[in-house]
Amino acid sequence: MILENNYLKVEINQKGAEVIGMYDKNKSKSLMWSGEMPWWGRVSPVLFPIVGGLNNNTLIHEGKKVIMSF
């Protein structure tokens, strides 16, 4: 999905609503990492609902254990 106005063009992956591209029309410049190899072959890592790992894949929320495997 692409959203744009006179200033910006934004590309959004419909699966997960991840912003995968942003372009500044006035500066004719991309504002996001393009996911080029060999440095990082993706646009962004999975950041929802947890950033990073969990001890034993377990989250304790309000006293209840929630197993989260990825």
Secondary structure, 3 states (H helix, E strand, C coil): CEEECCCEEEEEECCCCEEEEEEECCCCEECCCCCCCCCCCCCCCCCCCCCCCCHHHEEEECCEEEECCC
